[in-house]
Amino acid sequence: TNSIEDLKYTDCMMVIGANPTEGHPVTGAKIKQQAMKGKTLIVIDPRRTELARYAQHHLQLRPGTNMAVLDMMLYYIIKEGLE
């Protein structure tokens, strides 16, 4: 979790297992604004949420597979020395 202020200083945002436009409308609106300004948005969620419409990448995983994707990402980061 990051602060809303951090959204100004990033080039890429990833939302996984959450629906900020519904659960946290202010945060969701800020994420949408940054995506509309051209910042990359990745949404990992089996549902086609409102926020997913603004995402450059929407990974519609099967429910319960979030951890497998995160494990794969961590494996790649370590394997490639990107940590």
PDB file with one MODEL, atoms N, CA, C and O in Angstrom:
MODEL        1
ATOM      1  N   THR A   1       0.844  -1.174   0.000  1.00  0.00           N
ATOM      2  CA  THR A   1       0.000   0.000   0.000  1.00  0.00           C
ATOM      3  C   THR A   1       0.891   1.239   0.000  1.00  0.00           C
ATOM      4  O   THR A   1       1.908   1.294   0.691  1.00  0.00           O
ATOM      5  N   ASN A   2       0.494   2.205  -0.772  1.00  0.00           N
ATOM      6  CA  ASN A   2       1.228   3.460  -0.833  1.00  0.00           C
ATOM      7  C   ASN A   2       0.257   4.606  -0.580  1.00  0.00           C
ATOM      8  O   ASN A   2      -0.962   4.432  -0.598  1.00  0.00           O
ATOM      9  N   SER A   3       0.826   5.773  -0.346  1.00  0.00           N
ATOM     10  CA  SER A   3      -0.015   6.943  -0.146  1.00  0.00           C
ATOM     11  C   SER A   3      -0.465   7.485  -1.501  1.00  0.00           C
ATOM     12  O   SER A   3       0.146   7.196  -2.530  1.00  0.00           O
ATOM     13  N   ILE A   4      -1.520   8.260  -1.491  1.00  0.00           N
ATOM     14  CA  ILE A   4      -2.015   8.899  -2.709  1.00  0.00           C
ATOM     15  C   ILE A   4      -0.934   9.807  -3.286  1.00  0.00           C
ATOM     16  O   ILE A   4      -0.810   9.916  -4.506  1.00  0.00           O
ATOM     17  N   GLU A   5      -0.166  10.449  -2.442  1.00  0.00           N
ATOM     18  CA  GLU A   5       0.901  11.342  -2.873  1.00  0.00           C
ATOM     19  C   GLU A   5       1.924  10.608  -3.755  1.00  0.00           C
ATOM     20  O   GLU A   5       2.463  11.188  -4.697  1.00  0.00           O
ATOM     21  N   ASP A   6       2.189   9.325  -3.442  1.00  0.00           N
ATOM     22  CA  ASP A   6       3.162   8.545  -4.204  1.00  0.00           C
ATOM     23  C   ASP A   6       2.761   8.372  -5.667  1.00  0.00           C
ATOM     24  O   ASP A   6       3.625   8.168  -6.520  1.00  0.00           O
ATOM     25  N   LEU A   7       1.477   8.449  -5.968  1.00  0.00           N
ATOM     26  CA  LEU A   7       1.016   8.266  -7.344  1.00  0.00           C
ATOM     27  C   LEU A   7       1.609   9.298  -8.296  1.00  0.00           C
ATOM     28  O   LEU A   7       1.759   9.033  -9.489  1.00  0.00           O
ATOM     29  N   LYS A   8       1.941  10.459  -7.777  1.00  0.00           N
ATOM     30  CA  LYS A   8       2.525  11.516  -8.608  1.00  0.00           C
ATOM     31  C   LYS A   8       3.935  11.177  -9.067  1.00  0.00           C
ATOM     32  O   LYS A   8       4.399  11.684 -10.088  1.00  0.00           O
ATOM     33  N   TYR A   9       4.619  10.318  -8.312  1.00  0.00           N
ATOM     34  CA  TYR A   9       6.040  10.081  -8.532  1.00  0.00           C
ATOM     35  C   TYR A   9       6.354   8.723  -9.152  1.00  0.00           C
ATOM     36  O   TYR A   9       7.518   8.323  -9.197  1.00  0.00           O
ATOM     37  N   THR A  10       5.352   8.019  -9.624  1.00  0.00           N
ATOM     38  CA  THR A  10       5.594   6.707 -10.207  1.00  0.00           C
ATOM     39  C   THR A  10       5.243   6.706 -11.685  1.00  0.00           C
ATOM     40  O   THR A  10       4.469   7.543 -12.151  1.00  0.00           O
ATOM     41  N   ASP A  11       5.808   5.774 -12.407  1.00  0.00           N
ATOM     42  CA  ASP A  11       5.477   5.604 -13.816  1.00  0.00           C
ATOM     43  C   ASP A  11       4.556   4.412 -14.032  1.00  0.00           C
ATOM     44  O   ASP A  11       3.958   4.263 -15.098  1.00  0.00           O
ATOM     45  N   CYS A  12       4.444   3.560 -13.009  1.00  0.00           N
ATOM     46  CA  CYS A  12       3.658   2.339 -13.145  1.00  0.00           C
ATOM     47  C   CYS A  12       2.931   2.041 -11.837  1.00  0.00           C
ATOM     48  O   CYS A  12       3.509   2.130 -10.754  1.00  0.00           O
ATOM     49  N   MET A  13       1.661   1.689 -11.959  1.00  0.00           N
ATOM     50  CA  MET A  13       0.845   1.345 -10.790  1.00  0.00           C
ATOM     51  C   MET A  13       0.300  -0.066 -11.001  1.00  0.00           C
ATOM     52  O   MET A  13      -0.084  -0.427 -12.113  1.00  0.00           O
ATOM     53  N   MET A  14       0.267  -0.861  -9.932  1.00  0.00           N
ATOM     54  CA  MET A  14      -0.301  -2.200 -10.012  1.00  0.00           C
ATOM     55  C   MET A  14      -1.316  -2.362  -8.883  1.00  0.00           C
ATOM     56  O   MET A  14      -1.024  -2.091  -7.719  1.00  0.00           O
ATOM     57  N   VAL A  15      -2.499  -2.802  -9.251  1.00  0.00           N
ATOM     58  CA  VAL A  15      -3.554  -3.070  -8.278  1.00  0.00           C
ATOM     59  C   VAL A  15      -3.869  -4.553  -8.375  1.00  0.00           C
ATOM     60  O   VAL A  15      -4.186  -5.060  -9.451  1.00  0.00           O
ATOM     61  N   ILE A  16      -3.779  -5.242  -7.250  1.00  0.00           N
ATOM     62  CA  ILE A  16      -4.043  -6.679  -7.234  1.00  0.00           C
ATOM     63  C   ILE A  16      -4.972  -7.021  -6.082  1.00  0.00           C
ATOM     64  O   ILE A  16      -4.730  -6.642  -4.936  1.00  0.00           O
ATOM     65  N   GLY A  17      -6.034  -7.739  -6.401  1.00  0.00           N
ATOM     66  CA  GLY A  17      -6.964  -8.213  -5.382  1.00  0.00           C
ATOM     67  C   GLY A  17      -7.703  -7.105  -4.655  1.00  0.00           C
ATOM     68  O   GLY A  17      -8.067  -7.268  -3.491  1.00  0.00           O
ATOM     69  N   ALA A  18      -7.928  -5.991  -5.316  1.00  0.00           N
ATOM     70  CA  ALA A  18      -8.629  -4.872  -4.684  1.00  0.00           C
ATOM     71  C   ALA A  18      -9.427  -4.121  -5.744  1.00  0.00           C
ATOM     72  O   ALA A  18      -9.139  -4.202  -6.938  1.00  0.00           O
ATOM     73  N   ASN A  19     -10.419  -3.403  -5.285  1.00  0.00           N
ATOM     74  CA  ASN A  19     -11.221  -2.579  -6.175  1.00  0.00           C
ATOM     75  C   ASN A  19     -11.323  -1.184  -5.574  1.00  0.00           C
ATOM     76  O   ASN A  19     -12.343  -0.835  -4.980  1.00  0.00           O
ATOM     77  N   PRO A  20     -10.257  -0.376  -5.728  1.00  0.00           N
ATOM     78  CA  PRO A  20     -10.226   0.931  -5.066  1.00  0.00           C
ATOM     79  C   PRO A  20     -11.351   1.874  -5.499  1.00  0.00           C
ATOM     80  O   PRO A  20     -11.773   2.715  -4.706  1.00  0.00           O
ATOM     81  N   THR A  21     -11.841   1.760  -6.720  1.00  0.00           N
ATOM     82  CA  THR A  21     -12.914   2.670  -7.140  1.00  0.00           C
ATOM     83  C   THR A  21     -14.189   2.418  -6.339  1.00  0.00           C
ATOM     84  O   THR A  21     -15.007   3.322  -6.167  1.00  0.00           O
ATOM     85  N   GLU A  22     -14.356   1.201  -5.854  1.00  0.00           N
ATOM     86  CA  GLU A  22     -15.531   0.879  -5.047  1.00  0.00           C
ATOM     87  C   GLU A  22     -15.248   1.005  -3.550  1.00  0.00           C
ATOM     88  O   GLU A  22     -16.042   1.589  -2.813  1.00  0.00           O
ATOM     89  N   GLY A  23     -14.121   0.460  -3.104  1.00  0.00           N
ATOM     90  CA  GLY A  23     -13.803   0.431  -1.681  1.00  0.00           C
ATOM     91  C   GLY A  23     -13.188   1.711  -1.145  1.00  0.00           C
ATOM     92  O   GLY A  23     -13.366   2.048   0.025  1.00  0.00           O
ATOM     93  N   HIS A  24     -12.469   2.418  -1.995  1.00  0.00           N
ATOM     94  CA  HIS A  24     -11.789   3.664  -1.610  1.00  0.00           C
ATOM     95  C   HIS A  24     -11.926   4.653  -2.768  1.00  0.00           C
ATOM     96  O   HIS A  24     -10.967   4.858  -3.513  1.00  0.00           O
ATOM     97  N   PRO A  25     -13.081   5.259  -2.931  1.00  0.00           N
ATOM     98  CA  PRO A  25     -13.362   6.085  -4.116  1.00  0.00           C
ATOM     99  C   PRO A  25     -12.359   7.201  -4.379  1.00  0.00           C
ATOM    100  O   PRO A  25     -12.060   7.482  -5.539  1.00  0.00           O
ATOM    101  N   VAL A  26     -11.839   7.838  -3.357  1.00  0.00           N
ATOM    102  CA  VAL A  26     -10.880   8.923  -3.567  1.00  0.00           C
ATOM    103  C   VAL A  26      -9.593   8.354  -4.169  1.00  0.00           C
ATOM    104  O   VAL A  26      -9.065   8.895  -5.141  1.00  0.00           O
ATOM    105  N   THR A  27      -9.095   7.269  -3.590  1.00  0.00           N
ATOM    106  CA  THR A  27      -7.895   6.627  -4.122  1.00  0.00           C
ATOM    107  C   THR A  27      -8.133   6.117  -5.533  1.00  0.00           C
ATOM    108  O   THR A  27      -7.288   6.297  -6.410  1.00  0.00           O
ATOM    109  N   GLY A  28      -9.281   5.479  -5.759  1.00  0.00           N
ATOM    110  CA  GLY A  28      -9.612   4.982  -7.091  1.00  0.00           C
ATOM    111  C   GLY A  28      -9.636   6.096  -8.119  1.00  0.00           C
ATOM    112  O   GLY A  28      -9.143   5.922  -9.234  1.00  0.00           O
ATOM    113  N   ALA A  29     -10.203   7.236  -7.760  1.00  0.00           N
ATOM    114  CA  ALA A  29     -10.251   8.384  -8.680  1.00  0.00           C
ATOM    115  C   ALA A  29      -8.851   8.889  -8.987  1.00  0.00           C
ATOM    116  O   ALA A  29      -8.557   9.239 -10.130  1.00  0.00           O
ATOM    117  N   LYS A  30      -7.989   8.933  -7.989  1.00  0.00           N
ATOM    118  CA  LYS A  30      -6.610   9.402  -8.199  1.00  0.00           C
ATOM    119  C   LYS A  30      -5.841   8.442  -9.109  1.00  0.00           C
ATOM    120  O   LYS A  30      -5.066   8.882  -9.958  1.00  0.00           O
ATOM    121  N   ILE A  31      -6.051   7.133  -8.935  1.00  0.00           N
ATOM    122  CA  ILE A  31      -5.398   6.158  -9.794  1.00  0.00           C
ATOM    123  C   ILE A  31      -5.885   6.334 -11.229  1.00  0.00           C
ATOM    124  O   ILE A  31      -5.084   6.327 -12.163  1.00  0.00           O
ATOM    125  N   LYS A  32      -7.193   6.492 -11.405  1.00  0.00           N
ATOM    126  CA  LYS A  32      -7.741   6.710 -12.755  1.00  0.00           C
ATOM    127  C   LYS A  32      -7.158   7.967 -13.384  1.00  0.00           C
ATOM    128  O   LYS A  32      -6.819   7.962 -14.568  1.00  0.00           O
ATOM    129  N   GLN A  33      -7.036   9.038 -12.617  1.00  0.00           N
ATOM    130  CA  GLN A  33      -6.474  10.287 -13.151  1.00  0.00           C
ATOM    131  C   GLN A  33      -5.054  10.078 -13.643  1.00  0.00           C
ATOM    132  O   GLN A  33      -4.688  10.563 -14.713  1.00  0.00           O
ATOM    133  N   GLN A  34      -4.253   9.357 -12.870  1.00  0.00           N
ATOM    134  CA  GLN A  34      -2.869   9.114 -13.272  1.00  0.00           C
ATOM    135  C   GLN A  34      -2.812   8.224 -14.518  1.00  0.00           C
ATOM    136  O   GLN A  34      -1.969   8.431 -15.390  1.00  0.00           O
ATOM    137  N   ALA A  35      -3.703   7.241 -14.602  1.00  0.00           N
ATOM    138  CA  ALA A  35      -3.749   6.377 -15.780  1.00  0.00           C
ATOM    139  C   ALA A  35      -4.152   7.184 -17.019  1.00  0.00           C
ATOM    140  O   ALA A  35      -3.621   6.960 -18.106  1.00  0.00           O
ATOM    141  N   MET A  36      -5.078   8.109 -16.854  1.00  0.00           N
ATOM    142  CA  MET A  36      -5.504   8.941 -17.982  1.00  0.00           C
ATOM    143  C   MET A  36      -4.396   9.902 -18.421  1.00  0.00           C
ATOM    144  O   MET A  36      -4.405  10.385 -19.553  1.00  0.00           O
ATOM    145  N   LYS A  37      -3.450  10.175 -17.531  1.00  0.00           N
ATOM    146  CA  LYS A  37      -2.305  11.017 -17.887  1.00  0.00           C
ATOM    147  C   LYS A  37      -1.223  10.210 -18.588  1.00  0.00           C
ATOM    148  O   LYS A  37      -0.195  10.764 -18.977  1.00  0.00           O
ATOM    149  N   GLY A  38      -1.438   8.911 -18.754  1.00  0.00           N
ATOM    150  CA  GLY A  38      -0.495   8.094 -19.495  1.00  0.00           C
ATOM    151  C   GLY A  38       0.379   7.182 -18.661  1.00  0.00           C
ATOM    152  O   GLY A  38       1.221   6.468 -19.207  1.00  0.00           O
ATOM    153  N   LYS A  39       0.198   7.191 -17.350  1.00  0.00           N
ATOM    154  CA  LYS A  39       0.997   6.292 -16.518  1.00  0.00           C
ATOM    155  C   LYS A  39       0.459   4.871 -16.662  1.00  0.00           C
ATOM    156  O   LYS A  39      -0.749   4.660 -16.768  1.00  0.00           O
ATOM    157  N   THR A  40       1.361   3.917 -16.665  1.00  0.00           N
ATOM    158  CA  THR A  40       0.980   2.522 -16.845  1.00  0.00           C
ATOM    159  C   THR A  40       0.207   2.020 -15.635  1.00  0.00           C
ATOM    160  O   THR A  40       0.611   2.224 -14.491  1.00  0.00           O
ATOM    161  N   LEU A  41      -0.911   1.360 -15.908  1.00  0.00           N
ATOM    162  CA  LEU A  41      -1.729   0.756 -14.855  1.00  0.00           C
ATOM    163  C   LEU A  41      -1.897  -0.719 -15.181  1.00  0.00           C
ATOM    164  O   LEU A  41      -2.309  -1.087 -16.282  1.00  0.00           O
ATOM    165  N   ILE A  42      -1.572  -1.554 -14.207  1.00  0.00           N
ATOM    166  CA  ILE A  42      -1.747  -3.001 -14.315  1.00  0.00           C
ATOM    167  C   ILE A  42      -2.769  -3.401 -13.262  1.00  0.00           C
ATOM    168  O   ILE A  42      -2.587  -3.122 -12.077  1.00  0.00           O
ATOM    169  N   VAL A  43      -3.832  -4.048 -13.687  1.00  0.00           N
ATOM    170  CA  VAL A  43      -4.853  -4.537 -12.757  1.00  0.00           C
ATOM    171  C   VAL A  43      -4.856  -6.058 -12.838  1.00  0.00           C
ATOM    172  O   VAL A  43      -5.013  -6.635 -13.914  1.00  0.00           O
ATOM    173  N   ILE A  44      -4.680  -6.695 -11.685  1.00  0.00           N
ATOM    174  CA  ILE A  44      -4.710  -8.153 -11.603  1.00  0.00           C
ATOM    175  C   ILE A  44      -5.937  -8.514 -10.774  1.00  0.00           C
ATOM    176  O   ILE A  44      -5.939  -8.385  -9.550  1.00  0.00           O
ATOM    177  N   ASP A  45      -6.973  -8.965 -11.462  1.00  0.00           N
ATOM    178  CA  ASP A  45      -8.251  -9.236 -10.805  1.00  0.00           C
ATOM    179  C   ASP A  45      -9.103 -10.071 -11.748  1.00  0.00           C
ATOM    180  O   ASP A  45      -9.163  -9.772 -12.940  1.00  0.00           O
ATOM    181  N   PRO A  46      -9.761 -11.107 -11.250  1.00  0.00           N
ATOM    182  CA  PRO A  46     -10.613 -11.903 -12.132  1.00  0.00           C
ATOM    183  C   PRO A  46     -11.839 -11.122 -12.633  1.00  0.00           C
ATOM    184  O   PRO A  46     -12.426 -11.468 -13.658  1.00  0.00           O
ATOM    185  N   ARG A  47     -12.213 -10.081 -11.909  1.00  0.00           N
ATOM    186  CA  ARG A  47     -13.388  -9.288 -12.292  1.00  0.00           C
ATOM    187  C   ARG A  47     -12.979  -8.159 -13.223  1.00  0.00           C
ATOM    188  O   ARG A  47     -11.866  -7.639 -13.138  1.00  0.00           O
ATOM    189  N   ARG A  48     -13.892  -7.784 -14.115  1.00  0.00           N
ATOM    190  CA  ARG A  48     -13.650  -6.616 -14.966  1.00  0.00           C
ATOM    191  C   ARG A  48     -14.194  -5.407 -14.200  1.00  0.00           C
ATOM    192  O   ARG A  48     -15.341  -5.000 -14.383  1.00  0.00           O
ATOM    193  N   THR A  49     -13.353  -4.853 -13.350  1.00  0.00           N
ATOM    194  CA  THR A  49     -13.737  -3.720 -12.518  1.00  0.00           C
ATOM    195  C   THR A  49     -13.690  -2.436 -13.340  1.00  0.00           C
ATOM    196  O   THR A  49     -13.164  -2.412 -14.453  1.00  0.00           O
ATOM    197  N   GLU A  50     -14.241  -1.384 -12.777  1.00  0.00           N
ATOM    198  CA  GLU A  50     -14.189  -0.086 -13.448  1.00  0.00           C
ATOM    199  C   GLU A  50     -12.743   0.327 -13.702  1.00  0.00           C
ATOM    200  O   GLU A  50     -12.419   0.840 -14.773  1.00  0.00           O
ATOM    201  N   LEU A  51     -11.881   0.105 -12.721  1.00  0.00           N
ATOM    202  CA  LEU A  51     -10.476   0.481 -12.845  1.00  0.00           C
ATOM    203  C   LEU A  51      -9.782  -0.298 -13.968  1.00  0.00           C
ATOM    204  O   LEU A  51      -8.872   0.221 -14.614  1.00  0.00           O
ATOM    205  N   ALA A  52     -10.210  -1.536 -14.195  1.00  0.00           N
ATOM    206  CA  ALA A  52      -9.605  -2.354 -15.246  1.00  0.00           C
ATOM    207  C   ALA A  52      -9.790  -1.724 -16.623  1.00  0.00           C
ATOM    208  O   ALA A  52      -8.979  -1.957 -17.519  1.00  0.00           O
ATOM    209  N   ARG A  53     -10.835  -0.938 -16.802  1.00  0.00           N
ATOM    210  CA  ARG A  53     -11.057  -0.271 -18.092  1.00  0.00           C
ATOM    211  C   ARG A  53      -9.982   0.768 -18.390  1.00  0.00           C
ATOM    212  O   ARG A  53      -9.767   1.117 -19.551  1.00  0.00           O
ATOM    213  N   TYR A  54      -9.313   1.260 -17.367  1.00  0.00           N
ATOM    214  CA  TYR A  54      -8.261   2.268 -17.530  1.00  0.00           C
ATOM    215  C   TYR A  54      -6.870   1.645 -17.611  1.00  0.00           C
ATOM    216  O   TYR A  54      -5.882   2.342 -17.845  1.00  0.00           O
ATOM    217  N   ALA A  55      -6.800   0.338 -17.417  1.00  0.00           N
ATOM    218  CA  ALA A  55      -5.503  -0.356 -17.339  1.00  0.00           C
ATOM    219  C   ALA A  55      -4.954  -0.678 -18.721  1.00  0.00           C
ATOM    220  O   ALA A  55      -5.698  -1.058 -19.625  1.00  0.00           O
ATOM    221  N   GLN A  56      -3.652  -0.522 -18.871  1.00  0.00           N
ATOM    222  CA  GLN A  56      -2.985  -0.978 -20.086  1.00  0.00           C
ATOM    223  C   GLN A  56      -2.911  -2.509 -20.094  1.00  0.00           C
ATOM    224  O   GLN A  56      -2.908  -3.142 -21.149  1.00  0.00           O
ATOM    225  N   HIS A  57      -2.852  -3.083 -18.888  1.00  0.00           N
ATOM    226  CA  HIS A  57      -2.777  -4.539 -18.754  1.00  0.00           C
ATOM    227  C   HIS A  57      -3.776  -4.981 -17.686  1.00  0.00           C
ATOM    228  O   HIS A  57      -3.698  -4.543 -16.538  1.00  0.00           O
ATOM    229  N   HIS A  58      -4.707  -5.843 -18.066  1.00  0.00           N
ATOM    230  CA  HIS A  58      -5.653  -6.417 -17.111  1.00  0.00           C
ATOM    231  C   HIS A  58      -5.483  -7.926 -17.159  1.00  0.00           C
ATOM    232  O   HIS A  58      -5.845  -8.571 -18.144  1.00  0.00           O
ATOM    233  N   LEU A  59      -4.935  -8.478 -16.102  1.00  0.00           N
ATOM    234  CA  LEU A  59      -4.751  -9.927 -16.012  1.00  0.00           C
ATOM    235  C   LEU A  59      -5.942 -10.507 -15.263  1.00  0.00           C
ATOM    236  O   LEU A  59      -6.088 -10.302 -14.058  1.00  0.00           O
ATOM    237  N   GLN A  60      -6.783 -11.225 -15.978  1.00  0.00           N
ATOM    238  CA  GLN A  60      -7.969 -11.824 -15.363  1.00  0.00           C
ATOM    239  C   GLN A  60      -7.631 -13.240 -14.921  1.00  0.00           C
ATOM    240  O   GLN A  60      -7.878 -14.210 -15.638  1.00  0.00           O
ATOM    241  N   LEU A  61      -7.068 -13.335 -13.740  1.00  0.00           N
ATOM    242  CA  LEU A  61      -6.672 -14.629 -13.198  1.00  0.00           C
ATOM    243  C   LEU A  61      -7.890 -15.397 -12.710  1.00  0.00           C
ATOM    244  O   LEU A  61      -8.953 -14.831 -12.458  1.00  0.00           O
ATOM    245  N   ARG A  62      -7.701 -16.691 -12.585  1.00  0.00           N
ATOM    246  CA  ARG A  62      -8.738 -17.479 -11.911  1.00  0.00           C
ATOM    247  C   ARG A  62      -8.699 -17.117 -10.431  1.00  0.00           C
ATOM    248  O   ARG A  62      -7.621 -16.887  -9.883  1.00  0.00           O
ATOM    249  N   PRO A  63      -9.844 -17.064  -9.784  1.00  0.00           N
ATOM    250  CA  PRO A  63      -9.854 -16.750  -8.352  1.00  0.00           C
ATOM    251  C   PRO A  63      -8.929 -17.686  -7.576  1.00  0.00           C
ATOM    252  O   PRO A  63      -8.914 -18.897  -7.797  1.00  0.00           O
ATOM    253  N   GLY A  64      -8.157 -17.093  -6.661  1.00  0.00           N
ATOM    254  CA  GLY A  64      -7.260 -17.869  -5.810  1.00  0.00           C
ATOM    255  C   GLY A  64      -5.870 -18.079  -6.370  1.00  0.00           C
ATOM    256  O   GLY A  64      -5.061 -18.775  -5.757  1.00  0.00           O
ATOM    257  N   THR A  65      -5.566 -17.488  -7.534  1.00  0.00           N
ATOM    258  CA  THR A  65      -4.241 -17.703  -8.124  1.00  0.00           C
ATOM    259  C   THR A  65      -3.329 -16.487  -7.978  1.00  0.00           C
ATOM    260  O   THR A  65      -2.251 -16.456  -8.571  1.00  0.00           O
ATOM    261  N   ASN A  66      -3.739 -15.492  -7.204  1.00  0.00           N
ATOM    262  CA  ASN A  66      -2.911 -14.287  -7.012  1.00  0.00           C
ATOM    263  C   ASN A  66      -1.524 -14.634  -6.495  1.00  0.00           C
ATOM    264  O   ASN A  66      -0.526 -14.102  -6.979  1.00  0.00           O
ATOM    265  N   MET A  67      -1.461 -15.524  -5.514  1.00  0.00           N
ATOM    266  CA  MET A  67      -0.159 -15.845  -4.905  1.00  0.00           C
ATOM    267  C   MET A  67       0.777 -16.514  -5.907  1.00  0.00           C
ATOM    268  O   MET A  67       1.983 -16.272  -5.874  1.00  0.00           O
ATOM    269  N   ALA A  68       0.248 -17.344  -6.789  1.00  0.00           N
ATOM    270  CA  ALA A  68       1.094 -17.986  -7.794  1.00  0.00           C
ATOM    271  C   ALA A  68       1.714 -16.932  -8.708  1.00  0.00           C
ATOM    272  O   ALA A  68       2.889 -17.034  -9.058  1.00  0.00           O
ATOM    273  N   VAL A  69       0.941 -15.924  -9.096  1.00  0.00           N
ATOM    274  CA  VAL A  69       1.463 -14.854  -9.964  1.00  0.00           C
ATOM    275  C   VAL A  69       2.509 -14.034  -9.215  1.00  0.00           C
ATOM    276  O   VAL A  69       3.559 -13.715  -9.774  1.00  0.00           O
ATOM    277  N   LEU A  70       2.239 -13.694  -7.972  1.00  0.00           N
ATOM    278  CA  LEU A  70       3.213 -12.930  -7.189  1.00  0.00           C
ATOM    279  C   LEU A  70       4.496 -13.727  -6.970  1.00  0.00           C
ATOM    280  O   LEU A  70       5.591 -13.167  -7.027  1.00  0.00           O
ATOM    281  N   ASP A  71       4.366 -15.041  -6.718  1.00  0.00           N
ATOM    282  CA  ASP A  71       5.551 -15.897  -6.573  1.00  0.00           C
ATOM    283  C   ASP A  71       6.375 -15.909  -7.855  1.00  0.00           C
ATOM    284  O   ASP A  71       7.604 -15.853  -7.806  1.00  0.00           O
ATOM    285  N   MET A  72       5.698 -15.983  -9.008  1.00  0.00           N
ATOM    286  CA  MET A  72       6.391 -15.979 -10.291  1.00  0.00           C
ATOM    287  C   MET A  72       7.116 -14.655 -10.503  1.00  0.00           C
ATOM    288  O   MET A  72       8.247 -14.634 -10.989  1.00  0.00           O
ATOM    289  N   MET A  73       6.471 -13.559 -10.143  1.00  0.00           N
ATOM    290  CA  MET A  73       7.099 -12.244 -10.298  1.00  0.00           C
ATOM    291  C   MET A  73       8.339 -12.140  -9.412  1.00  0.00           C
ATOM    292  O   MET A  73       9.383 -11.662  -9.854  1.00  0.00           O
ATOM    293  N   LEU A  74       8.223 -12.584  -8.168  1.00  0.00           N
ATOM    294  CA  LEU A  74       9.355 -12.550  -7.246  1.00  0.00           C
ATOM    295  C   LEU A  74      10.494 -13.432  -7.749  1.00  0.00           C
ATOM    296  O   LEU A  74      11.660 -13.043  -7.679  1.00  0.00           O
ATOM    297  N   TYR A  75      10.161 -14.612  -8.255  1.00  0.00           N
ATOM    298  CA  TYR A  75      11.183 -15.505  -8.809  1.00  0.00           C
ATOM    299  C   TYR A  75      11.940 -14.811  -9.940  1.00  0.00           C
ATOM    300  O   TYR A  75      13.169 -14.848  -9.980  1.00  0.00           O
ATOM    301  N   TYR A  76      11.213 -14.183 -10.850  1.00  0.00           N
ATOM    302  CA  TYR A  76      11.843 -13.498 -11.980  1.00  0.00           C
ATOM    303  C   TYR A  76      12.724 -12.335 -11.510  1.00  0.00           C
ATOM    304  O   TYR A  76      13.829 -12.146 -12.020  1.00  0.00           O
ATOM    305  N   ILE A  77      12.239 -11.568 -10.548  1.00  0.00           N
ATOM    306  CA  ILE A  77      13.004 -10.425 -10.030  1.00  0.00           C
ATOM    307  C   ILE A  77      14.339 -10.911  -9.444  1.00  0.00           C
ATOM    308  O   ILE A  77      15.387 -10.322  -9.712  1.00  0.00           O
ATOM    309  N   ILE A  78      14.296 -11.976  -8.653  1.00  0.00           N
ATOM    310  CA  ILE A  78      15.514 -12.496  -8.039  1.00  0.00           C
ATOM    311  C   ILE A  78      16.422 -13.131  -9.091  1.00  0.00           C
ATOM    312  O   ILE A  78      17.631 -12.899  -9.089  1.00  0.00           O
ATOM    313  N   LYS A  79      15.845 -13.931  -9.987  1.00  0.00           N
ATOM    314  CA  LYS A  79      16.637 -14.610 -11.028  1.00  0.00           C
ATOM    315  C   LYS A  79      17.389 -13.628 -11.892  1.00  0.00           C
ATOM    316  O   LYS A  79      18.531 -13.883 -12.274  1.00  0.00           O
ATOM    317  N   GLU A  80      16.762 -12.501 -12.209  1.00  0.00           N
ATOM    318  CA  GLU A  80      17.372 -11.498 -13.082  1.00  0.00           C
ATOM    319  C   GLU A  80      18.208 -10.453 -12.321  1.00  0.00           C
ATOM    320  O   GLU A  80      18.761  -9.535 -12.926  1.00  0.00           O
ATOM    321  N   GLY A  81      18.295 -10.604 -10.986  1.00  0.00           N
ATOM    322  CA  GLY A  81      19.089  -9.674 -10.177  1.00  0.00           C
ATOM    323  C   GLY A  81      18.499  -8.270 -10.126  1.00  0.00           C
ATOM    324  O   GLY A  81      19.235  -7.286 -10.065  1.00  0.00           O
ATOM    325  N   LEU A  82      17.188  -8.177 -10.151  1.00  0.00           N
ATOM    326  CA  LEU A  82      16.528  -6.872 -10.176  1.00  0.00           C
ATOM    327  C   LEU A  82      16.100  -6.389  -8.789  1.00  0.00           C
ATOM    328  O   LEU A  82      15.480  -5.332  -8.666  1.00  0.00           O
ATOM    329  N   GLU A  83      16.426  -7.157  -7.746  1.00  0.00           N
ATOM    330  CA  GLU A  83      15.995  -6.768  -6.409  1.00  0.00           C
ATOM    331  C   GLU A  83      16.762  -5.594  -5.882  1.00  0.00           C
ATOM    332  O   GLU A  83      16.514  -5.146  -4.763  1.00  0.00           O
TER     333      GLU A  83
ENDMDL
END
